[in-house]
Amino acid sequence: MKAAAAVKPRWRDDVWQAVRLIPRARVCAYSDVAAFLGHPLRARQVGNALGALDDEGSRLVPWHRVVNVRGFISIRGQIVGKDQQRARLRHEGVDVDDAFAVVAFASLRWAFPTPVLRRS
């Protein structure tokens, strides 16, 4: 997995571990992952950690199940990335419209269990 200079290894690993908990055909917001890890204001850093995944890591960590707090796919500047995320979600049975919004986001939004993983 590629290293990202701006992402601390422990935080990155915690994010990847948390995202692995999201069940198939469900989604979470970046802020949900950050809150679960005990840092509710680190949503952007969750995105950075997921952005540090390489091809191998992308197969092991279901990064595509994480969207923005409004239920939209929010990969900036990468139309191919948005299309890939939408295709992966659709493959799992999650309806994503042409505007890259998860249809029925509120009902598909998964809540992490209450205990917080270790703090970074």
Contacts in CASP RR format, 6 or more apart in sequence:
PFRMAT RR
TARGET T0000
AUTHOR 0000-0000-0000
METHOD contacts of the structure
MODEL  1
MKAAAAVKPRWRDDVWQAVRLIPRARVCAYSDVAAFLGHPLRARQVGNAL
GALDDEGSRLVPWHRVVNVRGFISIRGQIVGKDQQRARLRHEGVDVDDAF
AVVAFASLRWAFPTPVLRRS
1 52 0 8 1.000
1 53 0 8 1.000
1 54 0 8 1.000
1 56 0 8 1.000
1 57 0 8 1.000
2 52 0 8 1.000
2 53 0 8 1.000
2 54 0 8 1.000
3 9 0 8 1.000
3 52 0 8 1.000
4 12 0 8 1.000
4 48 0 8 1.000
4 49 0 8 1.000
4 51 0 8 1.000
4 52 0 8 1.000
6 48 0 8 1.000
7 45 0 8 1.000
7 48 0 8 1.000
7 49 0 8 1.000
7 52 0 8 1.000
8 120 0 8 1.000
10 120 0 8 1.000
11 37 0 8 1.000
11 42 0 8 1.000
11 45 0 8 1.000
11 49 0 8 1.000
11 120 0 8 1.000
12 49 0 8 1.000
12 52 0 8 1.000
14 37 0 8 1.000
14 117 0 8 1.000
14 118 0 8 1.000
14 120 0 8 1.000
15 33 0 8 1.000
15 37 0 8 1.000
15 45 0 8 1.000
15 46 0 8 1.000
15 47 0 8 1.000
15 49 0 8 1.000
15 50 0 8 1.000
16 49 0 8 1.000
16 50 0 8 1.000
16 53 0 8 1.000
16 57 0 8 1.000
16 60 0 8 1.000
16 61 0 8 1.000
17 117 0 8 1.000
18 33 0 8 1.000
18 36 0 8 1.000
18 37 0 8 1.000
18 112 0 8 1.000
18 117 0 8 1.000
19 28 0 8 1.000
19 33 0 8 1.000
19 50 0 8 1.000
19 61 0 8 1.000
19 62 0 8 1.000
19 63 0 8 1.000
19 65 0 8 1.000
19 66 0 8 1.000
20 60 0 8 1.000
20 61 0 8 1.000
20 62 0 8 1.000
21 112 0 8 1.000
21 113 0 8 1.000
22 28 0 8 1.000
22 62 0 8 1.000
22 65 0 8 1.000
22 66 0 8 1.000
22 110 0 8 1.000
23 110 0 8 1.000
24 62 0 8 1.000
24 92 0 8 1.000
25 92 0 8 1.000
25 93 0 8 1.000
25 94 0 8 1.000
25 108 0 8 1.000
26 65 0 8 1.000
26 94 0 8 1.000
26 108 0 8 1.000
26 109 0 8 1.000
26 110 0 8 1.000
27 65 0 8 1.000
27 66 0 8 1.000
27 67 0 8 1.000
27 71 0 8 1.000
27 89 0 8 1.000
27 94 0 8 1.000
27 102 0 8 1.000
27 105 0 8 1.000
27 108 0 8 1.000
27 109 0 8 1.000
27 110 0 8 1.000
28 65 0 8 1.000
28 66 0 8 1.000
28 67 0 8 1.000
28 109 0 8 1.000
28 110 0 8 1.000
28 112 0 8 1.000
29 43 0 8 1.000
29 66 0 8 1.000
29 67 0 8 1.000
29 68 0 8 1.000
29 69 0 8 1.000
29 71 0 8 1.000
29 109 0 8 1.000
30 43 0 8 1.000
30 44 0 8 1.000
30 46 0 8 1.000
30 47 0 8 1.000
30 66 0 8 1.000
30 67 0 8 1.000
30 68 0 8 1.000
30 69 0 8 1.000
31 40 0 8 1.000
31 43 0 8 1.000
31 46 0 8 1.000
31 69 0 8 1.000
32 109 0 8 1.000
32 110 0 8 1.000
32 111 0 8 1.000
32 112 0 8 1.000
33 43 0 8 1.000
33 46 0 8 1.000
33 66 0 8 1.000
33 112 0 8 1.000
34 40 0 8 1.000
34 41 0 8 1.000
34 42 0 8 1.000
34 43 0 8 1.000
34 45 0 8 1.000
34 46 0 8 1.000
35 112 0 8 1.000
36 112 0 8 1.000
36 116 0 8 1.000
36 117 0 8 1.000
37 46 0 8 1.000
37 116 0 8 1.000
37 117 0 8 1.000
37 119 0 8 1.000
37 120 0 8 1.000
38 116 0 8 1.000
38 117 0 8 1.000
38 119 0 8 1.000
39 45 0 8 1.000
39 119 0 8 1.000
39 120 0 8 1.000
43 69 0 8 1.000
46 66 0 8 1.000
47 66 0 8 1.000
50 61 0 8 1.000
50 63 0 8 1.000
50 66 0 8 1.000
51 63 0 8 1.000
53 61 0 8 1.000
53 63 0 8 1.000
63 85 0 8 1.000
64 84 0 8 1.000
64 85 0 8 1.000
64 88 0 8 1.000
64 89 0 8 1.000
65 89 0 8 1.000
65 92 0 8 1.000
65 110 0 8 1.000
67 73 0 8 1.000
67 74 0 8 1.000
67 102 0 8 1.000
67 105 0 8 1.000
68 74 0 8 1.000
70 101 0 8 1.000
70 105 0 8 1.000
71 101 0 8 1.000
71 102 0 8 1.000
71 105 0 8 1.000
71 109 0 8 1.000
72 99 0 8 1.000
72 100 0 8 1.000
72 101 0 8 1.000
72 102 0 8 1.000
73 82 0 8 1.000
73 85 0 8 1.000
73 86 0 8 1.000
73 96 0 8 1.000
73 100 0 8 1.000
73 101 0 8 1.000
73 102 0 8 1.000
75 81 0 8 1.000
75 82 0 8 1.000
75 85 0 8 1.000
82 100 0 8 1.000
85 100 0 8 1.000
86 96 0 8 1.000
86 100 0 8 1.000
89 96 0 8 1.000
89 102 0 8 1.000
90 96 0 8 1.000
94 102 0 8 1.000
94 108 0 8 1.000
95 102 0 8 1.000
95 103 0 8 1.000
95 104 0 8 1.000
96 102 0 8 1.000
96 103 0 8 1.000
97 103 0 8 1.000
102 108 0 8 1.000
END
